[in-house]
Amino acid sequence: MTLFEELKERGLIESITSPDLIEKINNGGLNFYVGTDPTADSLHIGHLMWLVMSIRLKNAGHHPHILVGGGTGLIGDPRSTSERDVISKETLEHNYNGLKTLISKLVDCEMVNNYDWYKDVNFIDYLRDYGKFFNVNYMLNKETVKSRLESGISYTEFSYMILQSIDFLHLYESKNITLQIGGQDQWGNITSGLELIRKKHGDSSECYGLTMPLITKADGTKFGKSESGAVWLDKNKTSPYQMYQFLVNSEDAKVIDYLKKLTFLSLEEIKELEESLKLYPEKREAGKRLAYEIVKFLHGEEEAEKARKTSEDVFSGNVSADMPSVTVLEEEYNIIDLLVLTNLVPSKSEARRMVEQGGIKVNNEKVVDVDFIVKINDTIIQKGKKNIIRVQN
């Protein structure tokens, strides 16, 4: 099986801009890049696939570059729903440093910041050197723009496509990068970059784009920074145990898909886990292996073993010494405030809903009163069946 065939089998390829890319992927030696904007100081589980993809390609002889958009982050990629809030330069710098630290631990790559080539571009040069190559009708037909025409889109976000295209052009000219990889929602931005390179350097320039399908839940919604709460790759925001619990409870309809896309297990190993899922679903071997492999990749084997043991202890009703713990300042808290403070839930509205529906226990006693006061004394708080922490002061 060729590399491209394996990537297809794993579901890692949505579209490519040219069939010529297949042979180049199989042969190795491509300089490629993936970009992300520093809208938060950590990546989340929805970003994991392109990190794994970058490592797969590197192991096959390609050369990864990861762009953290210190420049484009000041603008914001257009959302399909509404205008993004503008991020302050101070917040963006903090987020950039967080992402740089996280990514450098996971992927052996060259990291670049597009603020480095935007900071000295003046508006006249921008219009003359780049703007004249973009037809407005062409830009209006791009899905990310078209979806916003009725509700309205600012000139700032409308210009994002041009900036991302300049990124590809700059990296092609300065680092001989000939492939951009992104999620399927980035197809319009990627092809715009290819068009800009063609207009500046002619039809003989050999550059390509590849998109990956978005990681979704069984209901089709994607992972992200949503009301239900992001699952962060930074262990200070989502602990290894919390990550393990999230993944071990993956829906049966999606767990094999996640194993293919998000782990380095062989297709043969994944096939065995798929058979186990069909024959013995109650064992949840696929979910356990998914959780273990991803925690091991992100945080190391020791943390993965600890998370697995803690999960098994909690499932069997034992209180583990390795159970995640939180230290708080006060001696008592309202249950709603405590749930948010300990990050068991992302918001007070979600905490209220969980309490009212009987999904919260304190020291193994169900709490259904939203005004309940929790006395902190080595207290065990449990959300649902398996999310459990010790609270101390």
N, C-alpha and C positions, 0 to 999 in steps of 0.2 A: 504494500500500500504506500503510495507517495504521500508526501507531507500534505499537499493540497487535498488529497482524498481523505486523509485522516481529519483534517480541519473541517471538511464538509460533513464527515460522518459524526463528528462531535457537535455539529450544529453551530459552528463558530463563524460561518460565512453566510451573509445575507446576499450581498451583491458585490460584483467587481466591475470596474469600468472597461476592462478589455480582457479577452481570453488570453492575450499574450502574458498576462500576469501569472497565469497558472504555472508555466514553465519557470518563470523567474523565482516564484516562491519555492518550487521544488529544487532549484539549483543553488539557492542561498546567495549571500553577498549583497542583499538589498539594504540600503539605508532607509529606514522608515521612521515615522513619528506618529505619536498619539498625543492629543491635546486635552487638557482639562483646565477650567477656570477656577480660581481660588474663592469660590462662593462660601466655603466653610474651611475650617482648619484641619479637617480630616476627610478622606474619601469614605464612601459607604459601600455596602455590599453590592449595590448596583454597578459600582466601578470595577469590581473584582475581575470580571471577565477580560477586560482589556489589559489588566496587569498580567494575568495568566497567559493571554495571547502573546504579549510582548516577550515573556520568558520562553514560550514555545518557539517563537521565531528566532530568538537569540540562540537557543540550543541547536537550531538547525542552520546556523551560520549567518543569520541576518544581524543587522546592527540597529538596536533600538535607541530612539531619542524620545524623551517625554517632555512636552512643552507644558509648562504651568503658566497660564496666561495672566501675567501681571499687568499687561496692557488691556487685553480684551475683557478681563475681569472688571475693569472700570466701566465698561460699556454694558455687558450682559447679553448673552445669547437670547434672542426672542423666545418667549414661551408662547404656547398656543392659546393661553387664556388672557393674560394681562401683562402690563409693563412691569419689569423687575424694579425693585427698590435699588437705588444707587448705593453702592458700598463705599464707605470712606476709605481714603488711601491708607490710613492707619490700620483699619480692620483688614484690608486686603493684604497689606504687608505681613500682618500676623498670620493670616490664613496661608499665604504663600510659604512662609517659613515652616508652618506645620506640615503642609503637603510635601515640601522638599525633603524634610526629615523622614516622613513616612515612606515615601516612594523610594528614596535612596536605600532604605533598609531591605526593601522587597525585590527590587529590580536592579540588576547591574546595567546601567544605561547612562547615556549623556543627557543631562537635564538642561533645558533652555528656558528663557523667560522672554516673551515677546515685548515686554516693556523696554528691553534693551534696544530694540530697533524702532520702537515707536516714539520714544521720549524726545528725539531730536527732529522728528518730521513736522514741518510747518503745514498749515492748511493749504496754502497755494501749491506746494509740492505734492501734497496728497491728491488734490484734484487733478493736477497736470499729469503726474506720473502713474496714477492708479485709477482715479475716478472716471477718466475718459474711456476706459476699457470696459465699463459696465453699462449695459443697456438697461434702462429702468423697466421696460416691459419684461425683459428676461428675469430681473430680480423679483418682479411682482408675481411671476408664475412659480416661484419656489414655494414649497409647501409651508415652510416656517413663516413666510411673509403672507402668503395667501390666506392662511387661517386667521390672521389678525386684521385683515382689511376692514371687516365690518365693525369690529370693536375699536379699531384705531391702533396705529403703531407710530412711535416717535421716529424722527429722523435718526436719532442716536442708535436705536435698536435696528432700524432699517439698514444702517451702515455696517452692522456686525459682519454680514456676509463678505463685505469688501475687506475688512480687517483680517478675517480668517483666511481669505484668499491670498492676502499679502504675506501671511505667515508661511504658507506653502511655497510661494515664490521666493521669499527670502531664504528659506531653508534649502530650497533647490539650488539657489545661486551660491550660498555660502558653505553648505555642507554636503552637496550632491545628494540630498534626500529626494528620492523618486517615488515614494509610496506614503500616502496618508491613510491611517486606519481610524475608524470611528464607529459609533453606533449608527443604526439604520436611520435615525432622525438627523444625522449629519450629512446625508447624501447630497443635499443641495449645496451645502457649504464646501464639501470636498470637490464636487464637480465644478463649482465656480472657481476654485483654486486652480484646477487643471486647465480651465479655459483661460485664466489670466496668464499662466505659464506659456500656453500655446501662443497667445497673442504677443507676448513679449519675446519669445524665443523661437517661434516657428513650429510648424507641424512635426518637425523631426525630434522635438524634445520628448523623451520617453518617460512619462510619469503616469502614476496609476492611483486609483482609489479602491479601498476595500471597506465594506461596512459589515458589522456584526449585528445579529438580532439583539434586541433588548432583553435583559433578564426580567421575566415576569412571574407573577404568582399564578395560581390556577385560574383565577378569575380574569386574567389578562392585564391586570394593573401592574405597573412597574415598581421596582424598589426605588425609594428615594427619600428625600427629607420631607415626609408627609405628616399628617396629623397623627397617624398611627405610630410615628416615631422611626427615625432612621436607625439602622444597625451599622454602627461605625467601625471602621477598620482599626482605629486608634483604641488601644485597650484602656486608655484612661477615660474614654467616652462610652465604650461598650466593652465590658470585661470579657476575658476569654470564656468564662462560664456562661455569661449571657449570650455570647455569640454561639457557643455550643448548643445551648438550649433552643435558641432560635432555629438553628439548622437541623437539629435532631428531630424537630417537630415539623419538618418540611412535608408538604402534602405528597401523598403517594403518587399523584398524577404528575408531579414535577421533579421528584427527587432524582430520578435517573438522568433527566435533562441537566440538572445542576451538577451531577457527578461528571458528566461528559464535558461540560463547559468550564467548570470552576476548579477541577482537581487535575492532578497529574497521574491519576490511576490509568492503567492501560485499558483499552476497550474490552479486552478479555476479562479483566477483573470486574469491570462494570457490568458486563454481561452476566457474570455469576451472581452479582448482587441483584440484578434485575430478575433473575430466576428465583432467588430467595424471596424477593418481594412478592412474587406471584404465588409461590408455594406456601410461604410462612410469613405473611404480612405482619402478624402479631410480634415477631421478633425485631422488626424495624432495623434490620442489619444495614440496609442501604442508608437510612437517615443517620445512624450512628457513625458509619464510615465517612459520610459526607461531612458531618460536624467535626470529626476527629481530624480529617485531612486538611480542612480549611483552617482550623485553629492552629494546627501544626505549622502550616505554611505562614500564617500571619504572625504567630507568637512563639513558635518553637515547640519541640516535642514535650518538654517538661510541662508547659502550660496545657497542652492538649491532654496529657495523661491526667493532670490534676482536674481539668474540667470534666473529663469522662468519669473519673472516680466520684467527684462531687455529685454529678448528675445521677449516677447509680445509687449513691447514698440517699439522695433526696427522694428518688423514686421508691426506694425500699423503706422510707420513713425514718432513716437515720439522720442525725444532725452531724455533719462532717466538719472537721477542723478546718478544712479547706474551703468551706462555704464562703461565698463573697460576703464581705462585711462593710458596713458604713459607720463611721464615727460622727455623731452629731453633737451640737453644743448644749441644747436644752434638755431638761429632764422629762418633758412631756410635749406632745405635738397632737394637733388635730390629725385624724387619719388621712384626710385629703392632702393636707400640706406635707405629711410625711411620705406619702406615696410619690409625690412629685419630687421632693427633696432627695429621695434615694434613687431616683430615676427608674423606679419600677413602672411608672407610666409617664407619658410625655406631657400631660396637661391636666389641669384640675377638672376639666369637663370629662376627660377619660377616666380619671380617678373616681369621680362621683358615679359615673356609669358602672364601673367595676364593683364599687361598694354596694350600690343599690341592687345589682344583679347577683350578689352573693359570691363574687369572685375573689374576695380578699379574706385572708385569715391572719389573726394576730395570736401568736403562741398556740397555734392549731385550733383556735376558736374563730368561727365565722363572724365577720363584722358587717352589718347591713345598715348601721346608723352613720350617716355622713358627718355627724357632730361628735362621733366617738373620739375620746381622748386617749392616746396611747402613752402609757408610762414606760419610759426607756430604762430597761434593766436587762441587758443581754437579750433583747427582744427579737423574736423570729417573725418576719413578715413574709407572707406567701401570696403570690398572685397566680390564680389558676392552679393547675396541678403541679407545675414543675419550676416556676420562677420563684426563688426563695432567697432571702438574704437575712443576715444577722445585723441588728442595729444596736450600737453601743454608744455610751457617752463617757 
